[in-house]
Amino acid sequence: EAQVTQNPRYLITVTGKKLTVTCSQNMNHEYMSWYRQDPGLGLRQIYYSMNVEVTDKGDVPEGYKVSRKEKRNFPLILESPSPNQTSLYFCASSLSGTGYEKLFFGSGTQLSVL
Amino acid sequence: AQRVTQPEKLLSVFKGAPVELKCNYSYSGSPELFWYVQYSRQRLQLLLRHISRESIKGFTADLNKGETSFHLKKPFAQEEDSAMYYCALSGGGYNKLIFGAGTRLAVHP
């Protein structure tokens, strides 16, 4: 089944403890992106990638890192998480990133930073 | 600055009533606009996009550049339409996709 898979679904951690949220797609998509969803703010883009080794900042990149070493994987890294990064995170992918294609979303990762 | 505004957090209607979910945007160029929907316990998914001028599940949306709006409409709401709806804007592709805060549609029997 074609899909975007995120892990874990739920994560509770403490301030300063490095963590990684994984994202994988099996559709050979070039474009991948990370969003965070907060009440009253909708979804905000953190980082995106147009292809392997090509990444760029979205609207709220501070405190996050990403890497795109392989086409299928786009992990989100929080080197030193803080409570203001408590949020619901979504990964998404599309074939090449144009607006003519569907954007496929993962099921989300609920992160709580204590 | 690019911005998407969805003025209603919650829209509550009865089954069979018309629905209009409002979306206004601010963008200096030619935007690409989308509506995404998130049903309970499901992933966010594309509902429709203005470039396709399509009607999905009875929903339509027309881009009004004069009023900078992209309202989502359906003439007769169904209970299964209950969901969270997000309007989104892009300046070209998904590179910088900006979402509104979302409107929860509740359709009552």
HADDOCK unambig.tbl for C-alpha pairs under 7 A between the chains (distance, minus, plus):
assign (segid A and resid 40 and name CA) (segid B and resid 101 and name CA) 5.28 0.50 0.50
assign (segid A and resid 41 and name CA) (segid B and resid 101 and name CA) 4.63 0.50 0.50
assign (segid A and resid 42 and name CA) (segid B and resid 99 and name CA) 6.00 0.50 0.50
assign (segid A and resid 42 and name CA) (segid B and resid 100 and name CA) 5.48 0.50 0.50
assign (segid A and resid 42 and name CA) (segid B and resid 101 and name CA) 3.67 0.50 0.50
assign (segid A and resid 42 and name CA) (segid B and resid 102 and name CA) 5.83 0.50 0.50
assign (segid A and resid 43 and name CA) (segid B and resid 99 and name CA) 5.50 0.50 0.50
assign (segid A and resid 44 and name CA) (segid B and resid 98 and name CA) 6.63 0.50 0.50
assign (segid A and resid 44 and name CA) (segid B and resid 99 and name CA) 6.68 0.50 0.50
assign (segid A and resid 48 and name CA) (segid B and resid 95 and name CA) 6.88 0.50 0.50
assign (segid A and resid 58 and name CA) (segid B and resid 96 and name CA) 6.50 0.50 0.50
assign (segid A and resid 97 and name CA) (segid B and resid 93 and name CA) 5.45 0.50 0.50
assign (segid A and resid 97 and name CA) (segid B and resid 94 and name CA) 5.17 0.50 0.50
assign (segid A and resid 97 and name CA) (segid B and resid 95 and name CA) 6.77 0.50 0.50
assign (segid A and resid 98 and name CA) (segid B and resid 92 and name CA) 6.95 0.50 0.50
assign (segid A and resid 98 and name CA) (segid B and resid 93 and name CA) 3.80 0.50 0.50
assign (segid A and resid 98 and name CA) (segid B and resid 94 and name CA) 5.91 0.50 0.50
assign (segid A and resid 99 and name CA) (segid B and resid 32 and name CA) 6.95 0.50 0.50
assign (segid A and resid 99 and name CA) (segid B and resid 92 and name CA) 6.68 0.50 0.50
assign (segid A and resid 99 and name CA) (segid B and resid 93 and name CA) 4.19 0.50 0.50
assign (segid A and resid 99 and name CA) (segid B and resid 94 and name CA) 5.98 0.50 0.50
assign (segid A and resid 102 and name CA) (segid B and resid 46 and name CA) 6.63 0.50 0.50
assign (segid A and resid 103 and name CA) (segid B and resid 46 and name CA) 6.93 0.50 0.50
assign (segid A and resid 104 and name CA) (segid B and resid 45 and name CA) 6.77 0.50 0.50
assign (segid A and resid 105 and name CA) (segid B and resid 43 and name CA) 6.26 0.50 0.50
assign (segid A and resid 105 and name CA) (segid B and resid 44 and name CA) 5.93 0.50 0.50
assign (segid A and resid 105 and name CA) (segid B and resid 45 and name CA) 6.85 0.50 0.50
assign (segid A and resid 106 and name CA) (segid B and resid 43 and name CA) 6.45 0.50 0.50
assign (segid A and resid 107 and name CA) (segid B and resid 43 and name CA) 5.11 0.50 0.50
